[in-house]
């Protein structure tokens, strides 16, 4: 038994998983369960009023209070995390398959300290609309080098600090950081980060997709993220 424990400890990548959360009790248990194997898991709470904090503590995560806003929460988590490698993950996204092996392979190469990695995108929905959206996201990542935060982001602390980290924006903070990193630095891992499709089902697949495209277009036109957030009611 002691040998098994030692082997497990040696196999764990020196990665801190950082999860910004706000009233995430519905999805957080499965997200945290899938993160087992990381050196630590940090849940950065933006004043949740549900069971988010209790769930995180019960499942062994470290909880940090933060001002509300995903950009601010992500940056706070990076500041408080202990590991040299940072893995940013949404609270409704589950890592699947051989994600731990993929992370180990990536972090084990010294040259990747100047690169970033994202997981392949997946949705927890069996519809044709979900598969179509997955293909669109794969195209966007391949051609534009712009994975969103729901694909996770794995980055060494030194590079994160060199790039200036996440800005305290209400949205587009993930696109902003990836633009500073640059497409040539991006590696897409084979394992899938499977995200909840609840918003797409609730708002409509086309409506939600066009809303996301509208946000991205306005951002590239130079509209401030705070103005975009007001426009879309975020």
Secondary structure as GFF3:
##gff-version 3
##sequence-region A 1 234
A	DSSP	alpha_helix	2	11	.	.	.	ID=ss1
A	DSSP	beta_strand	15	21	.	.	.	ID=ss2
A	DSSP	alpha_helix	25	34	.	.	.	ID=ss3
A	DSSP	beta_strand	40	45	.	.	.	ID=ss4
A	DSSP	alpha_helix	52	58	.	.	.	ID=ss5
A	DSSP	beta_strand	62	65	.	.	.	ID=ss6
A	DSSP	alpha_helix	70	80	.	.	.	ID=ss7
A	DSSP	beta_strand	85	90	.	.	.	ID=ss8
A	DSSP	beta_strand	93	95	.	.	.	ID=ss9
A	DSSP	alpha_helix	99	107	.	.	.	ID=ss10
A	DSSP	three_ten_helix	110	114	.	.	.	ID=ss11
A	DSSP	beta_strand	116	123	.	.	.	ID=ss12
A	DSSP	alpha_helix	128	144	.	.	.	ID=ss13
A	DSSP	three_ten_helix	149	151	.	.	.	ID=ss14
A	DSSP	beta_strand	153	156	.	.	.	ID=ss15
A	DSSP	alpha_helix	157	163	.	.	.	ID=ss16
A	DSSP	alpha_helix	173	181	.	.	.	ID=ss17
A	DSSP	three_ten_helix	183	185	.	.	.	ID=ss18
A	DSSP	beta_strand	186	195	.	.	.	ID=ss19
A	DSSP	alpha_helix	198	203	.	.	.	ID=ss20
A	DSSP	alpha_helix	205	220	.	.	.	ID=ss21
A	DSSP	alpha_helix	225	231	.	.	.	ID=ss22
###
